[in-house]
């Protein structure tokens, strides 16, 4: 009797697992998923891009994988990505929910909040506030130029011996978004900010790793002492820092004289709460998450892009020399370049875009999700499905690039040396969820890079080795920490 019961329970469990792991009717095909873990063990989460590419060779540009019990659809190639991000951008504009995002930010903010009235209000308000504080204007350019001067001075202090530029670049980039959101900058040797930035970068790696995926797949993992717990310890510290900043703003703000994004939001919140039937979604929880989103997104990717710039210049000194020549010619006797000078600098712009293409800093973008059942490539994608947009797939597509697998600015130049627009260049994604800070990031990268190139030759310090160009995968791809040597190009 006991044996019969055991057999029945085993068959029932197998039937349940088969039902859970089987793909819905009309769902994209994909690799066979194992019971319980799905395809988690078939992928190298230290860098899954190669695995995603190999699956695509078998199953096409739209296919599915299973993360634990969670089905996900991977989108690769320009045609399929444009369909999801642009042609059906609104239909796929939602964000999927998972345990990690629920614990960290719930449904608030602007980065991973679901598509709807609250998100629209906060994105519109954020863009308006950023413009009020100089985005797209000369005042923002002046802010970045001033910070680039501080960066140059910090580099000059270290030019007599090889040094790791990560911390000062990180701080310089962070100071731009901090000045907009917090109303202040931080010294490059500030221990609190250095620790906060280190925790942010660590979480960008951990959040895309195996243990985070395991936590998303199985609720019971939340209570186990596994490596994913480090994510929550880091979040607690970073959020504690941001809460201190918010509390200080509440104590010191002067009505009618906003200093930064936080003050503007607090004023908007106060005005809405005074209305009898206020319908806007502004509240302190959304304020906190927006501040966290802007701080996190405004630092990591731009900082990584600038570090890649330096690394590629050391790996390709002939390209660096051409940048020097163009910068010197356009800058002339001026102390620095203006952002509008970029229109006369096709080669430098091509170099910066090639850095973003070849490094593919945000390889998978941020996950999307359909707001209703949607047809795609003849498949039916149910509402709420996790959509992984492999942006890196178009950056190395042999059908769209002259030199897909090598670092070469000619990818963005025509035969006359003029800058060309390439449709398969998607460093900031596209469509309704396109990166909010795209224009700010472009301005920062150009002004910081040209300031550094105007002042220094950057050299790899060890003649017996070459720069390591293998990226560290995460929500963003960053270079490994490296040392560099500086030679001043200007008389002191």
N, C-alpha and C positions, 0 to 999 in steps of 0.2 A: 504493500500500500504506500509506504514511504517512498519507494523507488518510483512508483507511478506518479506520485505528487511532484517529486523532484523533476521527472522528465517533463511533465506538463508545465511546470513553472519555467523550466529551461526553454521549452519551445515557445512559451508566451513571451519570455524575455527576448529571444532571438527574433520573434515576429515583431515585437515593439521596436527593436533596434533596426530591423530591416525597414520598417515603416518610417522611422526617424531619419535614416540615412539615405533613403531613396529620393530621387529627384522628382519634383512635381511634373505633371504632364506639360509638355511644351517648354520645359526649362532647358537652358543651354547644356550641352554635354560637358564632360570633364573627366578627370582621372578617377578611378575607383576609390571610393572613400572607405576607410577602415571603420569598424564598429567603434562607437564612442569618440575616438579621437579624430575621425574624418581624415583629412589630408595633412594634419599637423606634423606628423612624423615623416612625411614625404618632401618636406620643404626645409631649406636651410635658412632659418630666420636671422642669421647673422648678415645675410644678404640674399633675399629670395628672388631678386630680379632675374637671375639666370634660370631658376626653376619656372618662373612665370613665362619666360620666353620659350623654354622647352615644351611646356604644356601647350602653348599657343601653336607650335609647329604641328602638333597632333590634332588639336581640337578647334583651331581657328582663332579669329580675332575677338570673338565673344564666347567665353566658356565659363564653366563654374568650378569652384573648389568648395570644400566643406571644412570649416574651422570648428572642430568639435562637433556640435550639433547644428551649427549655424551655416547655412548655404550662402555663398558669396559669388558674385559674377565679376569676372575680370574683363576689362575692356582694353584692347591694345590696337595700335595702328590709327592713322589719321582719320580714315573714313568713319570708323566706329566711334572714336573719341569725339569727333565733331557732331555726330548724331546725338550722343548722350549729353555733351556739354553745351552745345549751341542749338541745333535743330530742335531737340526735345529738352532744351535746358531747363525749362520750368517744370516739366514732368519729372525730371531727375534732380531737382534742386533741393530735395530734402536731405537730411543727415540720418544715418542709421543710429539706433541706440545700442549701446553695449554697456556691460557692467562698469568698465573703466571710466567712460565718459559720464555715466550716471553718478558715480561716486564723486568725481572731480567737479563737474559743472552742471549736472542735470540737463535741463533744456534751456539754459539761459545764455546770454552773451551774443556774440556775432560770428564766432568761428565755427562752432559745432552745434549751434542752436538749430532746431527744425525750421524749415521754410514756412513762413506765415506772418501774420500781422506784427507780432512782437519782434521778430527778426528784421522785418522791413523797416519798422520804426527806428530800431537801434542802428541799423546800417546807415539809414538816411541821416540820422542825428550825428553819427560818428563822422561820416564824410563831410557834413556841413561844419562840424566843429573843427575837424582837421584843416579845412580850408580857411576857417576864421583865424587859425593859428599859423597860417602861412603856407600850407600845402599848395604847391603850384605857383607860389608867389616868390618875389625876390627876398622876402623876409626869411623864408625857410632856407633858401640858398645861402643867405648870410649866416644862418645858424649852423649849417653844415660846414661852411667855409671856416667859421671860427673854431669849430671842433676839429677840423682837419689841421689847423695850425697847432692845436694842442697835441694832436697825434704826431705831427712832424717833430715837435720838440721832444716828445717822449722817445721817438725813434733816434733822434740825434744823441740823446743821453746814452744810448745803447750801441752806437755804431762802431765802437772800438773792438768789439768782440761778438761772436755769433750769439744770437738770442732768439727766443721763441716769441713771435709777434702776436700770439693768440690773445693774450690777456688785454693788451692795450687796444687792439682792433676791436675786440669784444666790447670793451668799455666805451670806446669812442662811438660805435654804432648804437649801443644801448643808450648812450646819453642823448641821442637825437629823439628817440621815442620817449625817454624819461622827461625831456624838456617839454614835450607836448602834453604828456599825460600827467606827470607829477609836478611840472613847473620847476625842475631843477636838474642839474647834472651832478655826476659823482667823480671824484678824483680817481685816477687810474690805480692808485694804491689803496683805495678804500676797501678794507677787508670784508665788510658786510656785503657790498655789491659784488665783489669777486666771488664770495661764497654762493650768493644767490644765482649768479650766472652759471657757475659750475653745476649747481643742482638742476637748473633749467636744461642745460645741455645733456646732463646724465639722463634726465627723464625723456628727452627726445629720442634717445637710444633705447631705453628700457620699454617705452610705450609701444614700440613696434616689434619687440622681441618675443621669443617663444613663451616666456613665463606670463607676459601680459596677455597673449593669445589664449593661454591655458586658463587664466583667470576669467577672461571673457566667456570661455566655453563652459566652465563648470563653477557653479556658485559656491560649492564646498571649498574650493581653493582659497577663497577669501580668508578663511580661518586658519590656514596652514602657514607655517613659518618658511615660506619659499621666497625666492628673490624678488617677486613682484611687490612684496611689502616695502621694499626700498622706494618704490614710486610714491607710496602714500606718505612715507616719512619725509621725502623731499617736498611733496606738495604741501604738507603741513608747515614746513619751514618757510617756503616761498609765500604761501598765503598769509602766514603770520607777519612777514615783512610788508606785504601789500595792505593788510589791515591796519598796520601802524601808520602807513602813509595816508590812508583814508581818514583815520581818526584825527590825525594832525590837520588835515584839510578842513574837517568839520569844525575844529576849534578856531582856526585862523582865517577862514574865508571871509571876505567882505562883500556883502550883497551888491550886485551891480558892477563889481570889479573882478571878473573871473581871471584867474592866473593861468588856467590850464584846463584840460579835458574834465578832470574831476570836479573842479569848481563849476564848470558849465553844466555838468550833469546834475550836481546838487541843486543848482538854481532851477533847472528844468523840473526836477522832482518836487521842489518846494512850490513852484507855481502850479503844477498839476494837482498837488494835494490840497491846495486852497480852493480848487474848483469843486462845486457840489457833486457833479456827475462826471468826474474825470475818467476817461476811458483808456488813456495811454498806459502802456505796460511798464512804465518807469518805476523802479523800486531799488532799494539798496542792494538786493541780491544781484539784480541785473547790472547795476553799477560795478559791483565788485568783479563779476565775471568779465565784463567788457574791459575793465582795467587790466585784468590778468591776460585776456586774449591779446590786447594791444601790446602789452609788455613782452609776452612770449613770442608772438609772431613778428614783432618789430625788431627783434634782436638776432635770433638764431640764423635765419636764412641769409640775411644781408651780410652778417659777420662771416658766415661760411663762404659766401661768394667772394668777398674780398681776400680771404685767405687763399682760396683757389687761384685768384688772380696772381698773387705773389708767387705761389708755387709753380704755376705754369710759366710765368716770366723767367723764373730760375731754370726751368726745364728747357725753355726755348729762348735763349739770349738773343737770337736774331730777330725774333718777334718783339722782344723788349726794346731792342735798338730802334726798330721802326716806330714803335710808340713814342720813344724819346724824340725822334726826329719830328714827328707830327705835332707833338705837344709843344716843343720848342718853337716851331714855325708859327703856330697859331697864338701861343702865349706872348711871344715877343718879349718886351721889357716889363710886362705886367707882373705883379706878384703871384697871381693865380688866374686860372681860367674861370670863365663864367659858364653856367649850365647851357646857355644858348650857343656857346662855342661848339657844342657837340655836332651841330648841323654842318660844320666845316671840317669835321674830323671823322671821316668814314672808316679809316683803318682802326682807330682806337675804339670806335663803337663796335666794329666787327669783332675785335678782340674780346671786348666785354661780353658780347652776345655769345661768342664761341665758348667762353668760360662757362656761361650758364647752360649752354647746350651740352658741352662735353662732360661737365661735372654733374649735370642733371640734379641740382641741389634738392629739389622736392620731387623725387622720382615717382611717387604714387599719389601726389596731391593729397587732398583730404577726401575721405570716402563720401560718396553720394548715396542717395536712396530714392526710388520712385515714390511719388505721393499717391499713386494709384497703380493698378495693374497696367503695364505698358508692353507694347509689342516692339521688339528690337531684333533686326536681322532674322525675322521669321520665328523668333522665340517669344515666349510670354514671360515677362519679368514681374513677379508679384509685388504688390505694395510692400514697402519696408525692407526689401532685399538689400543686402550690403553690396554696393557697387564700387569696385576697386578700379580707379582710372590710372592705368600705367602710362603716365606721361613720358617716362624715359623711353618707351617703345618708339615714339616718333622722333626722338632726338638722335637715334642711331639707325634710322630706317634707310636702307641702301637705295630705295626708290626716290628719296627726297633730298639727299645730300651728296655733294661732290666728293667729300671726304668723310664718310660717316664714322669711321673708326679711328680717326686721328685728329689731334688738336690742330686746326688750321683755320685761321680767320677768313680764308678765301671762300669758305662756306657761305659767307654773308656779303661777298663782294662780286660784282660783275666784271667783265673783261676790262672795263674802263676804270676799275677801282672804286666804283660807286657802291654805296650801301644799298642792299636789296632787302625787301621784306620776304621772309620765308614762311609759308603757311604752316609748316610743321614745327615751328618754334613755339613751344608752350610752357615757358618757365613759370608763369603765374597762373596756369590753367586758363579757362575761358568761360564765357557764358555768365548767367546770373550770379554764380558763386565765385567769379574771378577774384583774385587776391585784392583785398581792400587797399593794401599799401603798395600796390605796384608802382605808381608814380613816385612815391617817396623813395622806394628801394632803388629805382633807376637813377634818381638824382643823387642819392648817397653813394652808390657804387661809382658813378662817373666822377663826382667831385673828390671823393676820397682817393680813388685810384690815380687820377691825374695829378693830384697834389703829391702823392708818394713818388710817382714816376718823374715828376718835375724836379724833385729834390734828391732822389737816390737812384743808383744802380743797385739792384738786388741780386745777390750772388749766392749760389749754393756753397756752403762753407767747406765741404769735403770733396776734394778733387778725385778721390778714389771711389766715390759712390754717386748715385743719381737720385734726384728727388723721388720719393715714394708717392705715386699718383693713385694708389689704390684707396678708394673711399671707405669711410666708416659708415655703414648703413644705419639709418634711423628714419624718423619722420622726415628728417633732412639728411642729406649725405654730406659729411664734413671730411676734410683731410685729417690725417693723423697729425698730431702735434709735430712741428718741425722747427729747426733752427735756420736762420738766414744771416748773411753778412751784408752790411750796407757800405756803399761807397758814395760819399757826398758828391753831388753834381754841381753844387754851388759853393762859391767861396764864403767862408764864415765871416 
